[in-house]
Amino acid sequence: MISNFLHEMGAGGVSIEESGTLNRQRDTSYGQWYETPLNDIPEGQAVICGYFAEGTDIGQLTDELKPRIEQLREYDIDPGSYEMTARIVDEEDWANAWKQYFKPIRVTDKLTIKPTWEVYTPQEGEAIIELDPGMAFGTGTHPTTALCLRTLESVVREGDEVIDVGTGSGILAIGACRLGASGVLAVDLDPVAVSSATENVRLNGLQDRVEVRLSDLLGVLRADTADEAAGKPAGEAVQRPFNVTVPVDVVVANILAEIILLFIDDVYEALKPGGFYIASGIYMNKEEDVEAALLAAGFEIVDRRREENWVAFVAGKPKREA
């Protein structure tokens, strides 16, 4: 309710940081180390921040906000004791402050994600993914991303060609190359993600092995979409070769289950017989729906892996279709 008050008063953004994480056990299975606690907010309290344009009359905002908070008591909602403070936040600091919490992460036996601004010396046999995700999804800290990378490590073979659907920061495409893939076609619907992934591919020196394209799911593989993208009428001959040969060995998608359900047949067509589809980003309440759709499309469930409440399927396209 307080965050809504701040929005109504013209805040350009609102953040809510709660306690309850002070005693949370952190993953140290790969030797991770942590410099700071997740936060130092006392148990049961929260910090709500509203961000306003420079020059806003903060005194007036405070005078307006306090009675609205107090009025909550009339609705049997007790805001408890609180205090209001204000300070000037440098825009650059706001955009980069999160970086202090993003440290190198060993996510698999072979793969370590290293932020570009961190100094890190890899151990023997350790492959590095250099990453500056910007505004794109995929730092390796989300359970589905880490789960997907670990699943990729068990599936990708030397020389495989891969398609990464919904590439985000490009982390899975880069990871696939570090695991031996000879070429990856990475696609995303979001131009910001395409820009981020392209830059991360460059940072890792993989421009010759990873191609990033703007596409709605696997639409880029359809001739009409390619014609349209090239500015030619649908059906007119146009050559837009990819850096991989379709059908490919592996397709990976770390996106919402609802989206995965939309293009399972397209994935089946894009895979070689004997190829694998890694479908991740599936919350446990959608597991049965995705499994049923994969089976209905002709896939075989080869493996499924779990991380917290998330599931990743490894689905195989039969070597000989019935």
URZI-V759412 format. One record per residue. RES is the residue in one small letter. OMEGA is omega in whole degrees, -180 to 180 (999 if undefined). Layout:
BEGIN
<<RES OMEGA> <RES OMEGA>>
END
This chain:
BEGIN
<<m 179> <i 178> <s 178> <n 176> <f -178> <l 177> <h -179> <e 180> <m 174> <g 178> <a 177> <g 178> <g 179> <v 175> <s 177> <i 178> <e -177> <e 174> <s -179> <g -179> <t -173> <l -177> <n -179> <r 180> <q -179> <r -177> <d 176> <t -174> <s 180> <y 177> <g 179> <q 175> <w -173> <y -176> <e -172> <t 172> <p -179> <l 168> <n 179> <d 179> <i -179> <p -179> <e 177> <g 180> <q 180> <a 174> <v 180> <i -177> <c 172> <g -176> <y -176> <f -179> <a 177> <e -178> <g 177> <t 178> <d -175> <i 178> <g 179> <q 178> <l -179> <t 180> <d 180> <e -174> <l -174> <k 179> <p 179> <r 176> <i -180> <e -178> <q 179> <l -179> <r 179> <e 179> <y 180> <d 175> <i -175> <d 179> <p -179> <g 177> <s -177> <y 174> <e -179> <m 177> <t 179> <a 175> <r 177> <i 179> <v 177> <d -175> <e 180> <e 178> <d -180> <w -177> <a -173> <n -175> <a -178> <w -174> <k -179> <q -179> <y -177> <f -177> <k 175> <p -176> <i 174> <r -173> <v 177> <t 177> <d -175> <k -167> <l 172> <t 177> <i -177> <k 173> <p -175> <t -176> <w -179> <e 174> <v -176> <y 178> <t -178> <p 174> <q 180> <e 179> <g -179> <e 180> <a -174> <i 169> <i 176> <e -173> <l 165> <d -170> <p -176> <g -179> <m -177> <a 180> <f 172> <g 174> <t -176> <g -180> <t 178> <h -176> <p -177> <t 180> <t 178> <a 179> <l -179> <c 179> <l 179> <r 178> <t 176> <l -178> <e -179> <s -173> <v -173> <v 178> <r -180> <e 177> <g 179> <d 170> <e -168> <v 168> <i 179> <d -177> <v -175> <g -168> <t 179> <g 180> <s -177> <g -173> <i -178> <l 178> <a 179> <i 178> <g 179> <a 178> <c 179> <r 180> <l 174> <g 179> <a -179> <s 180> <g 179> <v 170> <l -177> <a -177> <v 177> <d 180> <l -174> <d 179> <p 178> <v 178> <a 179> <v 179> <s -180> <s -179> <a 179> <t 180> <e 179> <n 175> <v 178> <r 180> <l -180> <n 178> <g -175> <l -177> <q -178> <d -177> <r -180> <v 175> <e -180> <v 179> <r 174> <l -178> <s 171> <d -176> <l -178> <l -179> <g -179> <v -180> <l -179> <r -175> <a -177> <d 178> <t 179> <a 178> <d -179> <e -179> <a -180> <a 179> <g 180> <k 179> <p 178> <a 178> <g 178> <e -175> <a 176> <v -177> <q 178> <r -176> <p 175> <f 176> <n 174> <v 178> <t 180> <v 7> <p -175> <v -178> <d -174> <v 168> <v 178> <v 178> <a 177> <n -177> <i -177> <l -180> <a -178> <e 179> <i 178> <i -178> <l -176> <l -171> <f 179> <i 179> <d 178> <d 178> <v -180> <y -180> <e -177> <a -178> <l 171> <k 167> <p -176> <g 180> <g -175> <f 175> <y 175> <i -179> <a -177> <s -176> <g -174> <i 176> <y -169> <m -179> <n 178> <k -175> <e -177> <e 179> <d -179> <v 178> <e -179> <a -179> <a 178> <l 180> <l -180> <a 180> <a 179> <g 179> <f 170> <e 178> <i -177> <v -177> <d 169> <r -177> <r -175> <r 174> <e -173> <e -179> <n -177> <w -177> <v 171> <a 176> <f 164> <v -178> <a -178> <g 172> <k -175> <p 179> <k 173> <r -179> <e -179> <a 999>>
END
